[in-house]
């Protein structure tokens, strides 16, 4: 089931459990130019919750509080971008986090295919459609196809985490992955502060 909140917020008292899958849809990939349009979530129970922001207003205190809750782990695919967008638009530090793309890059060194579509196909046997990826997420209303696409981006992250955790444990990289996940909110802060392209750890 997909719950759609247009120009709204999550309902007060909504309990999504100790870990939630999170994704965002934006007008583009430029952190300083493009705005946040959609935040989608799932508790891993087959249900998705989609909050749509057709105008540049992000007064969603329930959603912002959930994203900032230190007792809830947020699962992302490519968390670095989503965390920066969340920080910029809601003003909250989203932590703790888990990133399936980061985990894949750490443990699936036999391939350079780490996209969500690749992971779902190769680890779960699920084929995702990406036809709506570049559609207009800032439109006054979203199509059924857009809503279905947004939901699909969070419905599989819990299962991916299970598969990736097993691979990380097998390769002895669980602690390293955890350290990377813990750094991701700070990596997002560096991106927003102007160090998106520069490797500050380089000589």
Backbone as JSON Lines, residues from 0, in Angstrom:
{"i":0,"aa":"X","n":[0.84,-1.19,0.0],"ca":[0.0,0.0,0.0],"c":[0.89,1.25,0.0]}
{"i":1,"aa":"X","n":[0.45,2.27,-0.74],"ca":[1.18,3.53,-0.79],"c":[0.32,4.64,-0.2]}
{"i":2,"aa":"X","n":[0.84,5.33,0.8],"ca":[0.17,6.46,1.42],"c":[0.79,7.74,0.87]}
{"i":3,"aa":"X","n":[-0.04,8.61,0.29],"ca":[0.45,9.8,-0.39],"c":[-0.02,11.04,0.36]}
{"i":4,"aa":"X","n":[0.93,11.89,0.73],"ca":[0.62,13.12,1.47],"c":[1.0,14.3,0.59]}
{"i":5,"aa":"X","n":[-0.01,14.94,0.0],"ca":[0.2,16.04,-0.94],"c":[0.14,17.36,-0.18]}
{"i":6,"aa":"X","n":[1.21,18.17,-0.32],"ca":[1.31,19.45,0.39],"c":[1.1,19.25,1.9]}
{"i":7,"aa":"X","n":[1.7,18.22,2.45],"ca":[1.42,17.93,3.84],"c":[2.62,17.45,4.61]}
{"i":8,"aa":"X","n":[2.34,16.6,5.57],"ca":[3.34,16.06,6.47],"c":[2.9,14.64,6.8]}
{"i":9,"aa":"X","n":[3.78,13.89,7.42],"ca":[3.37,12.59,7.94],"c":[2.37,12.8,9.06]}
{"i":10,"aa":"X","n":[1.44,11.88,9.26],"ca":[0.5,12.04,10.37],"c":[1.21,11.92,11.72]}
{"i":11,"aa":"X","n":[0.81,12.72,12.66],"ca":[1.39,12.66,14.01],"c":[1.15,11.28,14.61]}
{"i":12,"aa":"X","n":[2.16,10.78,15.29],"ca":[2.03,9.48,15.94],"c":[2.34,8.3,15.06]}
{"i":13,"aa":"X","n":[2.69,8.53,13.8],"ca":[3.03,7.42,12.91],"c":[4.31,6.75,13.38]}
{"i":14,"aa":"X","n":[4.24,5.45,13.65],"ca":[5.39,4.69,14.13],"c":[5.86,3.76,13.02]}
{"i":15,"aa":"X","n":[7.05,4.03,12.49],"ca":[7.6,3.21,11.42],"c":[8.7,2.27,11.9]}
{"i":16,"aa":"X","n":[8.87,2.16,13.22],"ca":[9.81,1.19,13.75],"c":[11.22,1.71,13.87]}
{"i":17,"aa":"X","n":[12.16,0.82,14.19],"ca":[13.54,1.24,14.49],"c":[14.39,1.56,13.27]}
{"i":18,"aa":"X","n":[13.92,1.19,12.06],"ca":[14.68,1.51,10.85],"c":[13.71,1.81,9.72]}
{"i":19,"aa":"X","n":[14.01,2.87,8.98],"ca":[13.14,3.26,7.87],"c":[13.99,3.47,6.62]}
{"i":20,"aa":"X","n":[13.47,3.05,5.49],"ca":[14.1,3.34,4.22],"c":[13.66,4.73,3.78]}
{"i":21,"aa":"X","n":[14.61,5.52,3.27],"ca":[14.32,6.91,2.9],"c":[14.93,7.2,1.53]}
{"i":22,"aa":"X","n":[14.21,7.96,0.73],"ca":[14.75,8.45,-0.54],"c":[14.16,9.82,-0.8]}
{"i":23,"aa":"X","n":[14.76,10.56,-1.7],"ca":[14.24,11.87,-2.09],"c":[14.17,11.97,-3.6]}
{"i":24,"aa":"X","n":[13.26,12.82,-4.06],"ca":[13.2,13.19,-5.47],"c":[13.34,14.71,-5.53]}
{"i":25,"aa":"X","n":[14.14,15.19,-6.47],"ca":[14.47,16.6,-6.53],"c":[14.32,17.11,-7.97]}
{"i":26,"aa":"X","n":[14.49,18.42,-8.13],"ca":[14.42,19.01,-9.47],"c":[15.7,18.79,-10.26]}
{"i":27,"aa":"X","n":[16.73,18.3,-9.63],"ca":[18.01,18.04,-10.29],"c":[19.02,17.6,-9.26]}
{"i":28,"aa":"X","n":[20.29,17.52,-9.66],"ca":[21.34,17.0,-8.79],"c":[22.29,18.07,-8.27]}
{"i":29,"aa":"X","n":[21.95,19.34,-8.47],"ca":[22.76,20.43,-7.95],"c":[22.24,20.81,-6.57]}
{"i":30,"aa":"X","n":[23.05,20.59,-5.54],"ca":[22.6,20.8,-4.17],"c":[22.19,22.24,-3.89]}
{"i":31,"aa":"X","n":[22.81,23.19,-4.56],"ca":[22.56,24.6,-4.26],"c":[21.51,25.23,-5.17]}
{"i":32,"aa":"X","n":[21.25,24.62,-6.31],"ca":[20.27,25.16,-7.25],"c":[18.93,24.46,-7.18]}
{"i":33,"aa":"X","n":[18.93,23.13,-7.05],"ca":[17.73,22.34,-7.22],"c":[17.06,22.05,-5.88]}
{"i":34,"aa":"X","n":[15.74,22.07,-5.9],"ca":[14.99,21.92,-4.65],"c":[14.46,20.5,-4.46]}
{"i":35,"aa":"X","n":[14.19,20.21,-3.22],"ca":[13.59,18.94,-2.81],"c":[12.1,18.96,-3.11]}
{"i":36,"aa":"X","n":[11.6,17.89,-3.71],"ca":[10.19,17.82,-4.09],"c":[9.42,16.7,-3.39]}
{"i":37,"aa":"X","n":[10.09,15.59,-3.12],"ca":[9.43,14.4,-2.57],"c":[10.36,13.74,-1.56]}
{"i":38,"aa":"X","n":[9.79,13.28,-0.47],"ca":[10.49,12.37,0.45],"c":[9.63,11.13,0.59]}
{"i":39,"aa":"X","n":[10.22,9.97,0.35],"ca":[9.48,8.73,0.48],"c":[10.14,7.84,1.52]}
{"i":40,"aa":"X","n":[9.3,7.09,2.23],"ca":[9.78,6.25,3.33],"c":[9.07,4.9,3.32]}
{"i":41,"aa":"X","n":[9.74,3.92,3.91],"ca":[9.12,2.61,4.12],"c":[9.72,1.96,5.35]}
{"i":42,"aa":"X","n":[8.89,1.27,6.1],"ca":[9.36,0.54,7.27],"c":[9.82,-0.87,6.92]}
{"i":43,"aa":"X","n":[9.81,-1.2,5.63],"ca":[10.2,-2.54,5.21],"c":[9.06,-3.53,5.3]}
{"i":44,"aa":"X","n":[7.83,-3.02,5.43],"ca":[6.65,-3.87,5.57],"c":[5.83,-3.95,4.29]}
{"i":45,"aa":"X","n":[6.39,-3.46,3.18],"ca":[5.66,-3.45,1.93],"c":[4.84,-2.21,1.69]}
{"i":46,"aa":"X","n":[4.81,-1.3,2.67],"ca":[4.07,-0.05,2.54],"c":[5.02,1.11,2.33]}
{"i":47,"aa":"X","n":[4.59,2.1,1.56],"ca":[5.39,3.29,1.33],"c":[4.6,4.52,1.74]}
{"i":48,"aa":"X","n":[5.32,5.52,2.24],"ca":[4.73,6.8,2.64],"c":[5.44,7.89,1.84]}
{"i":49,"aa":"X","n":[4.68,8.63,1.06],"ca":[5.26,9.61,0.13],"c":[4.74,10.99,0.46]}
{"i":50,"aa":"X","n":[5.67,11.91,0.77],"ca":[5.31,13.29,1.07],"c":[5.76,14.17,-0.1]}
{"i":51,"aa":"X","n":[4.81,14.9,-0.67],"ca":[5.06,15.7,-1.87],"c":[5.09,17.19,-1.51]}
{"i":52,"aa":"X","n":[6.12,17.89,-1.99],"ca":[6.26,19.33,-1.78],"c":[6.25,20.02,-3.15]}
{"i":53,"aa":"X","n":[5.08,20.32,-3.71],"ca":[5.04,20.94,-5.04],"c":[5.51,22.39,-5.05]}
{"i":54,"aa":"X","n":[5.44,23.05,-3.9],"ca":[5.97,24.41,-3.78],"c":[7.19,24.4,-2.87]}
{"i":55,"aa":"X","n":[8.04,25.42,-2.97],"ca":[9.24,25.48,-2.11],"c":[8.93,25.83,-0.67]}
{"i":56,"aa":"X","n":[8.19,24.96,-0.01],"ca":[7.89,25.09,1.43],"c":[8.03,23.71,2.05]}
{"i":57,"aa":"X","n":[8.78,23.63,3.14],"ca":[9.09,22.33,3.74],"c":[8.75,22.32,5.23]}
{"i":58,"aa":"X","n":[7.56,22.84,5.55],"ca":[7.11,22.86,6.94],"c":[6.44,21.52,7.26]}
{"i":59,"aa":"X","n":[7.27,20.56,7.57],"ca":[6.79,19.2,7.88],"c":[7.48,18.73,9.15]}
{"i":60,"aa":"X","n":[7.04,19.22,10.31],"ca":[7.76,18.93,11.56],"c":[7.77,17.45,11.94]}
{"i":61,"aa":"X","n":[6.72,16.71,11.61],"ca":[6.7,15.28,11.95],"c":[7.76,14.55,11.13]}
{"i":62,"aa":"X","n":[7.79,14.82,9.83],"ca":[8.79,14.21,8.97],"c":[10.2,14.61,9.39]}
{"i":63,"aa":"X","n":[10.41,15.89,9.63],"ca":[11.73,16.37,10.02],"c":[12.18,15.74,11.33]}
{"i":64,"aa":"X","n":[11.26,15.61,12.27],"ca":[11.59,14.98,13.55],"c":[11.97,13.52,13.4]}
{"i":65,"aa":"X","n":[11.28,12.81,12.52],"ca":[11.6,11.41,12.27],"c":[12.98,11.27,11.64]}
{"i":66,"aa":"X","n":[13.29,12.14,10.68],"ca":[14.59,12.08,10.01],"c":[15.73,12.39,10.97]}
{"i":67,"aa":"X","n":[15.47,13.22,11.98],"ca":[16.51,13.6,12.93],"c":[16.57,12.68,14.15]}
{"i":68,"aa":"X","n":[15.62,11.77,14.29],"ca":[15.52,10.93,15.48],"c":[16.74,10.01,15.6]}
{"i":69,"aa":"X","n":[17.56,10.16,16.66],"ca":[18.75,9.31,16.79],"c":[18.43,7.86,17.13]}
{"i":70,"aa":"X","n":[17.18,7.57,17.47],"ca":[16.79,6.2,17.8],"c":[16.34,5.42,16.56]}
{"i":71,"aa":"X","n":[16.26,6.09,15.41],"ca":[15.78,5.45,14.18],"c":[16.89,5.46,13.15]}
{"i":72,"aa":"X","n":[17.25,4.29,12.66],"ca":[18.25,4.19,11.59],"c":[17.57,4.45,10.25]}
{"i":73,"aa":"X","n":[18.18,5.33,9.46],"ca":[17.64,5.66,8.15],"c":[18.45,4.95,7.07]}
{"i":74,"aa":"X","n":[17.77,4.15,6.22],"ca":[18.43,3.42,5.15],"c":[18.29,4.19,3.84]}
{"i":75,"aa":"X","n":[19.41,4.42,3.16],"ca":[19.42,5.14,1.9],"c":[20.15,4.33,0.84]}
{"i":76,"aa":"X","n":[19.94,4.74,-0.41],"ca":[20.84,4.34,-1.48],"c":[21.46,5.62,-2.0]}
{"i":77,"aa":"X","n":[22.78,5.74,-1.87],"ca":[23.53,6.98,-2.1],"c":[23.08,8.05,-1.12]}
{"i":78,"aa":"X","n":[23.34,7.77,0.15],"ca":[22.93,8.65,1.24],"c":[23.54,10.04,1.15]}
{"i":79,"aa":"X","n":[24.73,10.15,0.61],"ca":[25.43,11.43,0.57],"c":[24.57,12.54,-0.01]}
{"i":80,"aa":"X","n":[23.92,12.29,-1.13],"ca":[23.08,13.31,-1.77],"c":[21.82,13.58,-0.96]}
{"i":81,"aa":"X","n":[21.13,12.51,-0.56],"ca":[19.87,12.69,0.17],"c":[20.1,13.41,1.5]}
{"i":82,"aa":"X","n":[21.18,13.08,2.2],"ca":[21.46,13.73,3.48],"c":[21.68,15.22,3.3]}
{"i":83,"aa":"X","n":[22.37,15.6,2.23],"ca":[22.61,17.02,1.98],"c":[21.3,17.74,1.66]}
{"i":84,"aa":"X","n":[20.45,17.12,0.87],"ca":[19.16,17.72,0.54],"c":[18.29,17.87,1.79]}
{"i":85,"aa":"X","n":[18.29,16.86,2.63],"ca":[17.52,16.92,3.87],"c":[18.06,18.01,4.79]}
{"i":86,"aa":"X","n":[19.36,18.1,4.9],"ca":[19.98,19.13,5.73],"c":[19.64,20.53,5.22]}
{"i":87,"aa":"X","n":[19.71,20.7,3.92],"ca":[19.45,22.02,3.34],"c":[18.0,22.44,3.5]}
{"i":88,"aa":"X","n":[17.06,21.53,3.29],"ca":[15.65,21.91,3.24],"c":[14.93,21.8,4.59]}
{"i":89,"aa":"X","n":[15.35,20.88,5.44],"ca":[14.7,20.73,6.74],"c":[15.56,21.25,7.89]}
{"i":90,"aa":"X","n":[16.83,21.48,7.63],"ca":[17.7,21.99,8.67],"c":[18.05,20.99,9.74]}
{"i":91,"aa":"X","n":[17.93,19.7,9.45],"ca":[18.22,18.68,10.47],"c":[19.39,17.81,10.01]}
{"i":92,"aa":"X","n":[20.11,17.3,10.98],"ca":[21.16,16.31,10.73],"c":[20.52,14.94,10.8]}
{"i":93,"aa":"X","n":[20.5,14.24,9.71],"ca":[19.84,12.94,9.62],"c":[20.85,11.85,9.97]}
{"i":94,"aa":"X","n":[20.65,11.21,11.12],"ca":[21.56,10.17,11.61],"c":[20.82,9.36,12.67]}
{"i":95,"aa":"X","n":[21.24,8.11,12.88],"ca":[22.26,7.33,12.15],"c":[21.74,6.85,10.8]}
{"i":96,"aa":"X","n":[22.67,6.5,9.91],"ca":[22.28,6.12,8.55],"c":[22.99,4.83,8.13]}
{"i":97,"aa":"X","n":[22.41,4.24,7.09],"ca":[22.99,3.08,6.41],"c":[22.84,3.36,4.92]}
{"i":98,"aa":"X","n":[23.89,3.14,4.15],"ca":[23.85,3.42,2.72],"c":[24.13,2.15,1.93]}
{"i":99,"aa":"X","n":[23.16,1.69,1.17],"ca":[23.34,0.45,0.41],"c":[24.36,0.62,-0.71]}
{"i":100,"aa":"X","n":[24.49,1.81,-1.28],"ca":[25.49,2.01,-2.33],"c":[26.9,1.95,-1.74]}
{"i":101,"aa":"X","n":[27.09,2.59,-0.59],"ca":[28.4,2.55,0.08],"c":[28.77,1.12,0.45]}
{"i":102,"aa":"X","n":[27.79,0.39,1.01],"ca":[28.04,-1.0,1.39],"c":[28.41,-1.83,0.16]}
{"i":103,"aa":"X","n":[27.7,-1.61,-0.95],"ca":[27.99,-2.35,-2.16],"c":[29.39,-2.07,-2.67]}
{"i":104,"aa":"X","n":[29.8,-0.8,-2.65],"ca":[31.13,-0.45,-3.13],"c":[32.22,-1.05,-2.25]}
{"i":105,"aa":"X","n":[31.93,-1.22,-0.97],"ca":[32.91,-1.8,-0.06],"c":[33.06,-3.31,-0.25]}
{"i":106,"aa":"X","n":[31.97,-3.97,-0.61],"ca":[32.0,-5.44,-0.56],"c":[31.85,-6.1,-1.92]}
{"i":107,"aa":"X","n":[31.25,-5.42,-2.88],"ca":[31.07,-6.02,-4.21],"c":[32.15,-5.47,-5.14]}
{"i":108,"aa":"X","n":[33.39,-5.75,-4.81],"ca":[34.52,-5.22,-5.57],"c":[34.74,-5.95,-6.89]}
{"i":109,"aa":"X","n":[33.94,-6.96,-7.14],"ca":[34.01,-7.69,-8.41],"c":[33.24,-6.99,-9.53]}
{"i":110,"aa":"X","n":[32.59,-5.87,-9.23],"ca":[31.78,-5.17,-10.23],"c":[31.85,-3.68,-10.0]}
{"i":111,"aa":"X","n":[31.55,-2.91,-11.04],"ca":[31.43,-1.46,-10.88],"c":[29.97,-1.02,-11.05]}
{"i":112,"aa":"X","n":[29.05,-1.96,-10.94],"ca":[27.61,-1.67,-11.04],"c":[27.01,-1.64,-9.63]}
{"i":113,"aa":"X","n":[26.8,-0.42,-9.13],"ca":[26.32,-0.28,-7.76],"c":[25.03,0.53,-7.67]}
{"i":114,"aa":"X","n":[24.36,0.74,-8.79],"ca":[23.09,1.46,-8.77],"c":[22.01,0.64,-8.1]}
{"i":115,"aa":"X","n":[20.94,1.31,-7.68],"ca":[19.85,0.61,-7.01],"c":[19.24,-0.44,-7.92]}
{"i":116,"aa":"X","n":[19.07,-0.12,-9.19],"ca":[18.51,-1.09,-10.13],"c":[19.41,-2.32,-10.24]}
{"i":117,"aa":"X","n":[20.73,-2.08,-10.26],"ca":[21.67,-3.2,-10.33],"c":[21.59,-4.08,-9.09]}
{"i":118,"aa":"X","n":[21.56,-3.44,-7.92],"ca":[21.52,-4.21,-6.67],"c":[20.24,-5.02,-6.54]}
{"i":119,"aa":"X","n":[19.1,-4.4,-6.89],"ca":[17.84,-5.12,-6.78],"c":[17.81,-6.32,-7.72]}
{"i":120,"aa":"X","n":[18.35,-6.16,-8.92],"ca":[18.37,-7.26,-9.88],"c":[19.33,-8.36,-9.45]}
{"i":121,"aa":"X","n":[20.53,-7.97,-9.04],"ca":[21.57,-8.96,-8.78],"c":[21.45,-9.62,-7.41]}
{"i":122,"aa":"X","n":[20.96,-8.89,-6.41],"ca":[20.87,-9.46,-5.06],"c":[19.49,-9.96,-4.7]}
{"i":123,"aa":"X","n":[18.45,-9.38,-5.31],"ca":[17.08,-9.74,-4.93],"c":[16.28,-10.36,-6.07]}
{"i":124,"aa":"X","n":[16.79,-10.29,-7.3],"ca":[16.03,-10.79,-8.43],"c":[14.83,-9.93,-8.77]}
{"i":125,"aa":"X","n":[14.9,-8.65,-8.44],"ca":[13.8,-7.71,-8.68],"c":[14.21,-6.72,-9.76]}
{"i":126,"aa":"X","n":[13.37,-6.52,-10.75],"ca":[13.63,-5.57,-11.82],"c":[12.9,-4.26,-11.53]}
{"i":127,"aa":"X","n":[13.66,-3.17,-11.42],"ca":[13.07,-1.86,-11.2],"c":[13.02,-1.08,-12.5]}
{"i":128,"aa":"X","n":[11.95,-0.33,-12.69],"ca":[11.86,0.58,-13.83],"c":[12.35,1.96,-13.41]}
{"i":129,"aa":"X","n":[13.17,2.58,-14.23],"ca":[13.69,3.92,-13.94],"c":[13.12,4.96,-14.91]}
{"i":130,"aa":"X","n":[11.99,4.67,-15.54],"ca":[11.44,5.56,-16.55],"c":[11.04,6.92,-15.99]}
{"i":131,"aa":"X","n":[10.65,6.98,-14.72],"ca":[10.18,8.24,-14.15],"c":[11.27,9.01,-13.42]}
{"i":132,"aa":"X","n":[12.5,8.51,-13.45],"ca":[13.58,9.1,-12.66],"c":[13.77,10.59,-12.95]}
{"i":133,"aa":"X","n":[13.71,10.98,-14.21],"ca":[13.97,12.37,-14.61],"c":[12.7,13.13,-14.92]}
{"i":134,"aa":"X","n":[11.57,12.69,-14.39],"ca":[10.31,13.4,-14.63],"c":[10.24,14.64,-13.74]}
{"i":135,"aa":"X","n":[9.2,15.43,-13.91],"ca":[9.06,16.69,-13.18],"c":[8.45,16.43,-11.81]}
{"i":136,"aa":"X","n":[9.31,16.36,-10.8],"ca":[8.84,16.06,-9.45],"c":[8.27,17.29,-8.75]}
{"i":137,"aa":"X","n":[8.48,18.48,-9.33],"ca":[7.92,19.69,-8.75],"c":[6.57,20.05,-9.33]}
{"i":138,"aa":"X","n":[5.98,19.17,-10.13],"ca":[4.68,19.43,-10.72],"c":[3.61,19.59,-9.64]}
{"i":139,"aa":"X","n":[2.53,20.33,-9.93],"ca":[1.47,20.52,-8.93],"c":[0.87,19.22,-8.41]}
{"i":140,"aa":"X","n":[0.83,18.21,-9.26],"ca":[0.38,16.88,-8.83],"c":[1.26,15.83,-9.49]}
{"i":141,"aa":"X","n":[1.37,14.68,-8.87],"ca":[2.18,13.6,-9.4],"c":[1.3,12.56,-10.07]}
{"i":142,"aa":"X","n":[1.82,11.96,-11.12],"ca":[1.09,10.9,-11.82],"c":[1.15,9.6,-11.02]}
{"i":143,"aa":"X","n":[0.28,8.68,-11.36],"ca":[0.31,7.36,-10.72],"c":[1.66,6.69,-10.97]}
{"i":144,"aa":"X","n":[2.22,6.91,-12.16],"ca":[3.51,6.31,-12.5],"c":[4.64,6.89,-11.63]}
{"i":145,"aa":"X","n":[4.59,8.18,-11.39],"ca":[5.6,8.8,-10.53],"c":[5.49,8.28,-9.1]}
{"i":146,"aa":"X","n":[4.28,8.16,-8.61],"ca":[4.08,7.67,-7.24],"c":[4.57,6.23,-7.11]}
{"i":147,"aa":"X","n":[4.27,5.42,-8.1],"ca":[4.73,4.02,-8.06],"c":[6.24,3.96,-8.11]}
{"i":148,"aa":"X","n":[6.86,4.81,-8.93],"ca":[8.32,4.84,-9.01],"c":[8.92,5.26,-7.67]}
{"i":149,"aa":"X","n":[8.38,6.31,-7.07],"ca":[8.91,6.79,-5.79],"c":[8.82,5.7,-4.73]}
{"i":150,"aa":"X","n":[7.71,4.98,-4.72],"ca":[7.54,3.9,-3.74],"c":[8.56,2.8,-3.97]}
{"i":151,"aa":"X","n":[8.82,2.45,-5.23],"ca":[9.72,1.34,-5.52],"c":[11.14,1.61,-5.04]}
{"i":152,"aa":"X","n":[11.51,2.88,-4.93],"ca":[12.87,3.21,-4.51],"c":[13.13,2.94,-3.03]}
{"i":153,"aa":"X","n":[12.09,2.75,-2.23],"ca":[12.31,2.48,-0.8],"c":[11.81,1.1,-0.36]}
{"i":154,"aa":"X","n":[11.03,0.43,-1.18],"ca":[10.41,-0.82,-0.75],"c":[11.39,-1.97,-0.61]}
{"i":155,"aa":"X","n":[12.58,-1.86,-1.21],"ca":[13.51,-3.0,-1.22],"c":[14.77,-2.77,-0.37]}
{"i":156,"aa":"X","n":[14.9,-1.59,0.23],"ca":[16.16,-1.27,0.92],"c":[16.41,-2.13,2.15]}
{"i":157,"aa":"X","n":[15.36,-2.51,2.87],"ca":[15.57,-3.36,4.05],"c":[16.13,-4.73,3.65]}
{"i":158,"aa":"X","n":[15.59,-5.32,2.59],"ca":[16.09,-6.61,2.13],"c":[17.5,-6.48,1.57]}
{"i":159,"aa":"X","n":[17.78,-5.38,0.89],"ca":[19.14,-5.16,0.41],"c":[20.12,-5.05,1.57]}
{"i":160,"aa":"X","n":[19.71,-4.37,2.62],"ca":[20.59,-4.26,3.78],"c":[20.93,-5.64,4.34]}
{"i":161,"aa":"X","n":[19.97,-6.52,4.43],"ca":[20.22,-7.87,4.94],"c":[21.24,-8.59,4.08]}
{"i":162,"aa":"X","n":[21.08,-8.52,2.77],"ca":[22.01,-9.2,1.87],"c":[23.41,-8.59,1.95]}
{"i":163,"aa":"X","n":[23.47,-7.27,2.0],"ca":[24.77,-6.59,2.05],"c":[25.45,-6.8,3.4]}
{"i":164,"aa":"X","n":[24.68,-6.82,4.48],"ca":[25.27,-7.09,5.8],"c":[25.94,-8.46,5.82]}
{"i":165,"aa":"X","n":[25.31,-9.44,5.19],"ca":[25.89,-10.78,5.15],"c":[27.21,-10.76,4.37]}
{"i":166,"aa":"X","n":[27.25,-10.01,3.27],"ca":[28.48,-9.92,2.48],"c":[29.57,-9.16,3.23]}
{"i":167,"aa":"X","n":[29.19,-8.09,3.92],"ca":[30.16,-7.33,4.7],"c":[30.77,-8.21,5.8]}
{"i":168,"aa":"X","n":[29.93,-8.99,6.47],"ca":[30.43,-9.88,7.51],"c":[31.36,-10.94,6.92]}
{"i":169,"aa":"X","n":[30.98,-11.48,5.78],"ca":[31.8,-12.5,5.13],"c":[33.19,-11.99,4.77]}
{"i":170,"aa":"X","n":[33.26,-10.73,4.33],"ca":[34.53,-10.15,3.92],"c":[35.25,-9.41,5.05]}
{"i":171,"aa":"X","n":[34.69,-9.41,6.25],"ca":[35.33,-8.76,7.4],"c":[35.36,-7.24,7.31]}
{"i":172,"aa":"X","n":[34.33,-6.65,6.7],"ca":[34.32,-5.2,6.51],"c":[33.14,-4.51,7.2]}
{"i":173,"aa":"X","n":[32.53,-5.17,8.15],"ca":[31.38,-4.58,8.84],"c":[31.76,-3.32,9.59]}
{"i":174,"aa":"X","n":[32.85,-3.36,10.34],"ca":[33.27,-2.19,11.12],"c":[33.66,-1.04,10.21]}
{"i":175,"aa":"X","n":[34.32,-1.35,9.11],"ca":[34.7,-0.31,8.16],"c":[33.46,0.35,7.55]}
{"i":176,"aa":"X","n":[32.47,-0.47,7.22],"ca":[31.22,0.08,6.68],"c":[30.55,0.98,7.69]}
{"i":177,"aa":"X","n":[30.51,0.56,8.95],"ca":[29.87,1.37,9.98],"c":[30.57,2.72,10.12]}
{"i":178,"aa":"X","n":[31.89,2.73,10.05],"ca":[32.64,3.99,10.13],"c":[32.3,4.9,8.96]}
{"i":179,"aa":"X","n":[32.16,4.31,7.77],"ca":[31.78,5.11,6.59],"c":[30.38,5.68,6.76]}
{"i":180,"aa":"X","n":[29.44,4.86,7.24],"ca":[28.08,5.34,7.44],"c":[28.05,6.49,8.45]}
{"i":181,"aa":"X","n":[28.82,6.36,9.52],"ca":[28.84,7.41,10.55],"c":[29.38,8.73,10.01]}
{"i":182,"aa":"X","n":[30.27,8.65,9.0],"ca":[30.87,9.85,8.44],"c":[29.97,10.53,7.41]}
{"i":183,"aa":"X","n":[29.01,9.81,6.86],"ca":[28.21,10.35,5.76],"c":[27.5,11.67,6.07]}
{"i":184,"aa":"X","n":[26.91,11.87,7.25],"ca":[26.32,13.19,7.52],"c":[27.35,14.32,7.45]}
{"i":185,"aa":"X","n":[28.58,14.05,7.88],"ca":[29.63,15.06,7.78],"c":[30.07,15.25,6.34]}
{"i":186,"aa":"X","n":[30.08,14.16,5.54],"ca":[30.4,14.28,4.12],"c":[29.38,15.19,3.43]}
{"i":187,"aa":"X","n":[28.11,15.05,3.81],"ca":[27.06,15.9,3.26],"c":[27.26,17.36,3.66]}
{"i":188,"aa":"X","n":[27.69,17.57,4.89],"ca":[27.98,18.94,5.34],"c":[29.11,19.55,4.52]}
{"i":189,"aa":"X","n":[30.14,18.76,4.23],"ca":[31.24,19.25,3.4],"c":[30.75,19.61,2.0]}
{"i":190,"aa":"X","n":[29.86,18.8,1.44],"ca":[29.31,19.1,0.12],"c":[28.58,20.44,0.14]}
{"i":191,"aa":"X","n":[27.76,20.66,1.15],"ca":[27.0,21.9,1.24],"c":[27.9,23.1,1.49]}
{"i":192,"aa":"X","n":[29.02,22.86,2.16],"ca":[29.93,23.96,2.51],"c":[30.9,24.3,1.39]}
{"i":193,"aa":"X","n":[30.87,23.54,0.28],"ca":[31.7,23.9,-0.86],"c":[32.82,22.94,-1.19]}
{"i":194,"aa":"X","n":[32.91,21.82,-0.48],"ca":[33.97,20.84,-0.73],"c":[33.43,19.59,-1.42]}
{"i":195,"aa":"X","n":[32.49,19.76,-2.33],"ca":[31.89,18.61,-3.0],"c":[32.87,17.91,-3.93]}
{"i":196,"aa":"X","n":[33.74,18.66,-4.61],"ca":[34.63,18.09,-5.61],"c":[36.06,17.86,-5.08]}
{"i":197,"aa":"X","n":[36.4,18.52,-4.01],"ca":[37.79,18.45,-3.5],"c":[37.93,17.36,-2.46]}
{"i":198,"aa":"X","n":[38.97,16.54,-2.6],"ca":[39.28,15.51,-1.62],"c":[40.17,16.14,-0.55]}
{"i":199,"aa":"X","n":[39.6,16.48,0.59],"ca":[40.37,17.18,1.62],"c":[41.38,16.27,2.3]}
{"i":200,"aa":"X","n":[41.3,14.96,2.04],"ca":[42.27,14.04,2.62],"c":[43.46,13.79,1.7]}
{"i":201,"aa":"X","n":[43.38,14.34,0.49],"ca":[44.5,14.15,-0.45],"c":[45.69,14.99,-0.01]}
{"i":202,"aa":"X","n":[46.88,14.6,-0.49],"ca":[48.11,15.33,-0.13],"c":[48.06,16.73,-0.71]}
